[in-house]
Amino acid sequence: MQGEASLDRRAGDRRLLAAAFVLVAVPFVVAIASAIGAHWHPAGDEALAVLRIRDVGGAHTPLLGAWSRWGWSHPGPALFWLLAPFERVLGNDGVLIGAALTAGVAAVGTVFVARIVGGTRFAVFTAVGVVVLVHGLGATTIFDPWNPWVAVVPFLLTVMCVAGAVAGHPRLLIAAVAVGSFVVQAHVGYVGLVGVLVSIAFVTVAVRSWRVAGVAAAVGLVMWLPAVVEQLRGHPGNLGLLVKYIRSSPEPTAGWSVALRTLGAHLRPIGPWITNDEYLRSGFERTTSPVGGLLVVLALAVLGVAAWKRGRATPARVALVVLVTVGLGVMTSARITGPYVPYVVAFWRVIAMLVWVTIVWLAAELLAPTDPAGQAMPRLVPSIVALAVGLAVVTLVVARAPTPVPLVAISDDIAHVGPSALAATPRRGVVLVTGHDIALLDASMAGLFTYLEPHRSNVRVPTGPYRASQYGKWRLVDPARADFELSMFTTPAVDPDWTPPAGARVVASWDRLTPAERHRARELQRRIARAVAARPHESLPVDTERVRDQAVARGARRRDVEALARLQGRGDLVVVTLSDLHAHGV
């Protein structure tokens, strides 16, 4: 009878584990299916990433990661190299699919490692945590190739591998080094978190097996070889610039108070990893009192100690790794410079998910029957309840299908104006591609250039700050040496008196609004401009609550502001113009 009960439990465990893997895979399958045939036209930072992905394998194969406004690039090219085969085979849509597969493999890998480390129950709880995390991040983030988002789910896998290595599975150190290197190369904000965690795992494993530690070190060397080569060739090298910036940043850091308040915001029971509510009206990170978060950390510590005293060494070690990760998260947050916005602290969503999953797992382990012949139903009930929660979340993900592509509005704009703009682009002479997009920091310029470059080798972008690290020096030109200028304007939507520049002719245009709606938007724009005493040609986008409140405070009517916001939310009027710079003496 005892043997039959054991077989029944193992069969139940296998079914629960299979359900957990299916549950985790579904959001990524939905995302990949949405990307197939999406005809995505990247813009902004995503377009810049696609440009560097296209460079892989050629004379300008990237040795560094994405650009940064602080004058250095993120440490390595692993993201670009990984997505290059997908782009070669499937074009821009392949980049989305590759990014979704990267996140999906990391998610499934996290559950697999959780099974190795803590058994079926931990794997099931982790699977539900991953599904909730992905839902909270937002569907589009799953396959967004922008480096801050690509790093999030692989960071989760890194922490899980470190926990496994510390808990007695030394070979997981190799995976921790490989995946952790990818994460740091994608976004340098993870360097402190990943660096310390992997170092702890390395020391722990080296004590037991120098052979495994040696293999892990070799993997790390291979992963970082491109960045080392660039450092040796560069004048100055990028790694040197990064170290200098980290040691003596010219900008003030966020500080300990902000870091602890971030902990409080993310570790509350229903935090941003579930609700995606960390954005303030201004777009900055929401923070709150750290007291609640610190109590959650204390609860995790108490449960970890209780598990250790009960002889549950593995759960206790996992809890210790998660606690260390929390501490590193606070230290990393305190050192952040520049705008304190959600994407720079995206790691807190992973940390919060790990904290709560570990708390639930420890509680279930401590309350579980200690008799090996314990009843099957009490053992399975927590896992079944967890899977039911996960299934409900996955249902929400599926209901939102198809997943919209990143910067979907600009992608749609380029799809409409791109063919006409391409047809008008001269095949000879240097064509300067420029953009005029106030709301999205010229994201459309990068999008239009990325659309044109495969078809017109003579297109260039103007020299300027950061442009070399954004586009590559070989894509830049001094505007004075250009023959033509192709410009993409989105400002007509917020400037009712806009006319094409002198000497320019309109070669493409696209508007989501009907003529009557566009007329209404322009009338509202004029009325609000008069009310707030704006200059006649001043652009007044009202795309955030903060901006709308400011307009009302300056004298505009709330009804007018909200009506204009709804019309602007439908999309901009896009106009592409072409100028012959020589013909007009420019």
C-alpha positions, 0 to 999 in steps of 0.5 A, a space after each residue: 500500500 505504501 509503495 502504491 501511494 508513493 507511485 500515485 504521488 510521483 504520478 501526481 507530481 509529474 502531472 503537476 509539473 507538466 501543467 506548470 510548464 504548459 502554463 509558463 509556455 502559453 504567454 510566449 506562444 501567444 506572443 510568438 504567434 502574434 509576431 508571425 506576419 506582424 510586418 513590424 517596422 521598428 522605431 526609436 531604441 528598438 530600431 537602433 537595436 535592429 540596425 546593430 543586429 543587422 550589422 552582426 557578421 559583417 564589417 561592422 559586427 558590434 562588440 558592444 551593447 546598446 547606446 547610453 546617453 552618458 557617453 558609453 555603451 552597455 557592456 557587450 553585444 550578446 543581445 545583438 548576436 543572439 537575435 541576428 539569426 532570427 533577423 536574417 531568416 525572418 526580418 524585423 518580425 524575426 527580431 520579435 520572435 527571437 526576443 520572445 523565445 529568449 524570454 520564453 526559454 528563460 521562463 521555462 528554464 527558471 521552472 526547470 531549475 526550480 524543479 531541480 532545486 526544490 522539487 515539484 511544489 517549488 516548480 509549480 509555485 515558481 511557474 505561477 510566479 513567472 506567469 503573474 510576472 509576465 502578465 504584470 510586465 505587459 504583453 508587448 514587453 515579452 517580445 520587445 527587443 529593447 535592452 532593459 526589457 530583454 534582460 528581465 526574465 533572464 535575470 530571474 533565471 540567473 538568480 534561480 541558477 545561483 540559488 541552485 548552485 548555492 543549494 548543492 547543484 554546482 553545475 548550475 553555476 555554468 548556466 548562471 555565468 552564461 545567462 548572467 553575462 547576457 543580462 549584464 551585457 544587455 543592461 549594465 544596471 544589473 552589474 552589481 546584482 549579477 556580479 555579486 550573486 555569481 561571485 557568491 555562487 562561484 566561491 561556493 562551487 569552487 570549494 566543492 569542485 574546481 573543475 566545474 568552477 573552471 568550466 564556468 570561468 571559461 564560459 565567462 571568458 568566452 562571453 566577455 571576449 568581444 567586450 575585452 577586444 573592444 577595450 583593447 582596441 578602443 581609445 578609450 575602451 568602453 569598459 574603462 569608460 564604464 568603470 570610470 562612470 560607476 566610480 565617479 558619476 557626474 550626476 547625483 545618485 538616487 540615494 538610500 532613502 529612495 532605494 528603501 522607498 522603492 523596496 516598500 513599493 515593490 514588496 507590498 502584497 499586491 505590488 507592481 510585479 502583479 499590477 504594473 502600477 509603479 508609474 507616476 503621472 510624470 512617468 517616474 518610479 512610484 515609491 512609498 514607505 519602506 516599513 511594509 516592505 521591510 516587514 516582508 523581508 523580515 518574514 522571509 528571514 524568519 521563515 528561512 531560519 525556521 526552515 533551517 532549524 527544521 532541517 530543510 537546508 535547501 529552502 533555507 539556502 534559497 531564502 538566503 540567496 533571495 535575501 541577498 538579492 533584496 539587499 543588492 537591489 537596494 544597493 543598486 537602486 541607491 546608486 542609480 543616476 539620472 531619471 529614476 524611471 521604472 525601466 531602470 529598476 525593472 529588476 525589482 519586479 523579479 525580486 518581488 516575485 522571488 520574495 513572495 514565491 519563496 515565502 509561499 513555498 517556505 510556508 507550504 514546506 513548513 506546514 507539509 506533513 513530515 510523515 513520508 506516507 502522508 496523505 496525497 491530497 494535503 500534499 497536492 492541494 497547495 500546488 493545485 490551488 497555485 495552478 488554478 491561480 496561474 490558469 486564471 492569469 494565463 486566461 487574461 493573457 490569451 484574452 488580450 491576444 494578439 499582442 501589439 508590437 512595440 511602438 505600434 503607432 509608429 510602426 503603423 505610420 511607417 507602414 503607410 508612409 514608408 513605400 511612398 518615401 522609399 519611391 521618392 528617395 533618390 538613388 544617387 547622392 547622399 540622402 540625409 534622413 531627419 525626424 521631427 517628433 517632439 513627443 517621442 524624441 525623434 523615434 520616427 527618424 530612427 524608424 524611417 532610416 531603418 526602413 530605408 537602409 536595406 533598399 537605399 545604401 546612400 541614406 545617412 543620419 546627421 552627426 550629433 551627440 550620441 549618434 555614433 554609438 546609436 547608429 555607428 559612425 559609418 551611417 553618419 554624415 555632416 549635414 553640409 555634405 548631404 545632397 538631399 534631406 528626407 524628413 518625417 514630421 509628426 508635429 502637424 498633429 499638435 501644430 495647426 499652423 504647420 507648413 512644409 519647410 521652404 523648398 521641401 515637397 511632401 512625398 508621403 502623408 498619413 492621418 488616422 483621423 478623418 478630415 473633420 476630426 483633424 479640423 476639430 483637433 486643430 481648433 482645440 489646439 488653437 483654443 487651448 493655446 490661447 487659454 494658456 498663453 502659449 506662443 502661436 506655433 508652440 506644440 502642445 501635446 497633452 498625452 499625459 495626465 500631468 500635462 493635462 492637469 498643467 494645461 487646466 491649471 494655466 486656464 484651459 477648459 478641462 473638456 477641451 483638454 480631454 477632447 484633444 487628448 482623445 484625438 491625439 491618442 488616435 495618432 499623429 498626422 505624419 508627413 514626409 518631405 524631400 528637399 534638394 539641398 543644392 537646388 535651394 542653396 542649403 
